Amino acid sequence: MIFFPVRQVIANNRSWMIIALIIFSGAAIAFYLTGLSGNPAQGSQPEGNLDQVMEFLYRLIESNPLVSALLVFMNNFLSMAQMLILGCLAGISPLFTLGLNGALVGYLLAVTAGQGGAGLNTILFGLLPHGIFELYAFFLCGALGLKFGYHCVASPLPGMTRLESFRYIWKETISVLPLVVLLLLVAAFVEMFITPRLLHLVIPA
């Protein structure tokens, strides 16, 4: 059997996905609180950071959306791939990537917290539509990357050697890879074709 059923892989790795979510959420909460203490919600930066985010998103509308979508997809895919490929090095790469992305989201939430309705709309319409697809793929790859690190370094899978563990987890990885690619493609096209137009509707330029 070359591939495992995708549902089986996801079910067998739910605990690792929860761990990935905890790492991401912990970093997000920490940097959200850090961002708040840095006064973004107290008026010291009332427009600057949000304006920069909006300017970037509006520029995406003016550029070629198809090319932009493909570039976003490639960037996200490479990020997921390095978590998986380098996960066997004690899980350092997925741990760092999960934490870094959580920190960026947390700080963005802190920056937009003081912007009232505009900030809330940026989160709801700027992140959530494509984030639903992207984050699921992100946590799935992060989970398998962490699993690589633990079972190839600290403790092999029950009844297996470390090499056998690596082969087994790699088989799980290639089994879910088509799902990851599909989720990232959907996320990239939503981000380029739908998200900017939603933001134009709710946040006038």
C-alpha positions in Angstrom: 0.0 0.0 0.0 1.7 3.2 -1.2 -0.6 5.7 0.4 -2.6 5.8 3.6 -6.2 7.0 3.5 -6.2 10.8 4.2 -8.9 10.5 6.9 -6.8 7.9 8.6 -3.7 10.1 8.6 -5.6 13.1 10.0 -7.3 11.0 12.7 -4.0 9.4 13.7 -2.4 12.8 14.1 -5.1 14.8 15.8 -3.0 15.0 19.0 0.0 16.4 17.0 -2.3 18.9 15.3 -3.5 20.0 18.7 0.1 20.5 19.8 0.8 22.5 16.7 -2.3 24.7 17.4 -1.1 25.2 21.0 2.3 26.4 19.9 0.8 28.7 17.3 -1.8 30.0 19.7 0.6 30.5 22.6 2.9 32.6 20.4 -0.1 34.6 19.1 -1.4 35.3 22.6 2.0 36.3 23.9 2.7 38.7 21.0 -0.9 40.0 21.2 -0.3 41.0 24.8 3.1 42.4 23.9 1.6 44.4 21.1 -1.0 45.8 23.4 1.6 46.8 26.0 3.4 48.5 23.2 0.5 50.9 22.9 -1.0 50.1 19.5 -4.4 50.1 21.1 -3.7 53.3 23.1 -3.4 55.6 20.2 0.4 55.9 19.8 0.1 54.3 16.3 -3.5 55.0 15.4 -3.2 54.7 11.6 0.3 53.8 10.5 0.4 50.0 10.8 -3.1 49.4 9.6 -2.6 51.8 6.7 0.6 49.8 5.7 -1.4 46.6 5.7 -4.2 48.1 3.7 -1.8 49.7 1.2 -0.2 46.3 0.6 -3.6 44.6 0.1 -4.8 47.3 -2.3 -1.6 46.9 -4.4 -2.5 43.3 -4.8 -5.6 44.3 -6.6 -3.7 46.4 -9.1 -1.2 43.6 -9.8 -1.9 40.5 -11.9 -4.0 38.5 -9.5 -3.3 35.1 -11.2 0.5 35.6 -10.9 0.1 36.9 -7.4 -2.0 33.9 -6.4 0.6 31.5 -7.8 3.4 33.4 -6.0 1.5 33.2 -2.7 0.9 29.5 -3.3 4.5 28.8 -3.9 5.6 30.8 -0.9 3.2 29.0 1.4 4.0 25.6 -0.1 7.7 26.1 0.4 7.1 27.1 4.0 5.0 23.9 4.6 7.6 21.8 2.8 10.5 23.0 4.9 8.5 22.2 8.1 8.2 18.7 6.8 11.6 18.1 5.3 13.5 19.7 8.2 11.1 18.4 10.9 13.4 15.3 11.4 16.0 17.7 12.8 14.5 17.5 16.3 11.4 19.3 15.1 13.2 22.7 15.3 11.9 24.0 11.9 8.2 23.3 12.5 8.5 24.6 16.1 10.1 27.9 14.9 7.7 28.3 11.9 4.6 27.7 14.1 5.8 30.1 16.7 6.9 32.8 14.2 3.6 32.8 12.3 1.6 32.8 15.6 3.6 35.8 16.7 2.9 37.7 13.5 -0.8 37.0 13.7 -0.8 38.0 17.4 0.9 41.2 16.8 -1.4 42.0 13.8 -4.4 41.4 16.1 -2.9 43.8 18.6 -2.2 46.5 16.0 -5.8 46.3 14.7 -7.3 46.1 18.1 -7.1 49.9 18.5 -8.5 50.6 15.1 -12.2 50.1 15.8 -14.4 48.9 13.0 -11.7 49.2 10.4 -9.4 46.9 12.4 -12.1 44.3 13.0 -13.0 44.3 9.3 -9.4 43.8 8.4 -9.3 40.7 10.5 -12.7 39.3 9.4 -12.5 40.0 5.7 -8.7 40.2 5.3 -7.6 37.1 7.1 -10.4 34.7 7.7 -11.6 33.9 4.2 -8.3 32.4 3.0 -7.0 31.7 6.5 -9.5 28.9 7.1 -7.9 26.8 4.3 -4.3 28.0 4.8 -4.3 27.4 8.6 -5.6 23.8 8.3 -2.8 22.9 5.9 -0.4 24.8 8.1 -1.3 22.9 11.2 -1.4 19.5 9.4 2.2 20.1 8.1 3.3 21.4 11.4 1.9 18.4 13.1 3.7 15.9 10.9 6.9 18.0 11.1 6.8 17.8 14.9 6.1 14.1 14.7 9.1 13.7 12.5 11.3 15.4 15.0 10.0 13.5 18.0 10.0 10.0 16.6 13.2 10.3 14.5 15.2 11.8 17.4 13.7 11.3 20.8 11.7 8.1 20.6 10.8 5.9 17.6 7.2 4.8 17.0 6.2 1.7 19.0 7.7 -1.4 17.6 9.8 0.5 15.0 13.3 1.7 14.6 14.0 5.4 13.9 14.5 4.7 10.2 11.2 2.7 10.1 9.5 5.6 11.9 10.9 8.0 9.4 9.6 5.9 6.5 6.2 5.5 8.1 5.7 9.3 8.8 7.0 10.1 5.3 4.3 7.8 3.9 1.7 9.7 6.0 3.1 12.9 4.6 2.9 12.0 0.9 -0.6 10.7 1.6 -1.9 14.1 2.7 0.3 16.1 0.3 -2.4 16.4 -2.4 -4.8 17.7 0.2 -2.3 20.3 1.4 -1.7 21.4 -2.2 -5.4 21.8 -2.8 -6.0 23.8 0.4 -3.1 26.1 -0.4 -4.3 26.7 -3.9 -7.8 27.5 -2.7 -6.3 29.8 0.0 -4.1 31.6 -2.5 -6.9 32.2 -5.0 -9.3 33.4 -2.3 -6.6 35.7 -1.0 -5.9 37.3 -4.4 -9.3 37.3 -6.1 -11.8 37.6 -3.2 -10.1 39.1 -0.1 -9.0 42.4 -1.7 -12.5 43.0 -3.1 -14.1 42.3 0.2 -11.8 44.8 1.9 -12.6 47.4 -0.8 -16.3 46.9 0.1 -16.0 47.2 3.9 -13.0 49.6 4.1 -13.1 52.4 1.6 -9.7 53.4 0.3 
